[in-house]
Amino acid sequence: MYEIAVEMDFDAAHFLRGYQGKCENLHGHRFKVVASVKGSKLDEIGLAYDFTLLKKHLGEIIAKYDHTNLNNVPPFNRINPSSENIAASIYKALQKKIAGAPVSLTSIEVWESPQSRLIYRPD
């Protein structure tokens, strides 16, 4: 089994509705996102999946979040832009982009800071 991962980041502001603490106030992060896929076979040139293609797909998804207030960007205008919801949203969008590829999406990591991360893996 081969696991391929790419990492990208975006800068955005958000606030958590209903949170009792500092995070209920508008604040910003440099979010780091790590997308991991796995595959068991190599293609004719020895790749399980192209890093460049995975990075392109991830970049298209997170571009709509960069330098925004996430609370104004769908679906976060309806649900809280928590790391959990950000990761699940990115996972769903990326899964659609790689449908039919010889790999499967294994996880999305969202880092709000160098010390705080969330990993989303669906059941």
Buried (B, 14 or more C-beta within 10 A) or exposed (E): EEEBBBEBBBEBBBBBEEEEEEBEEEEEBEBBBBBBBBBEEEEEEEBBBBEEBBBEBBBEBBEEBEEBBBBEBEEBEEBBBBBEBBBBBBBBBBBEBBEEBBBEBBBBBBBBEEEEBBBBEEE
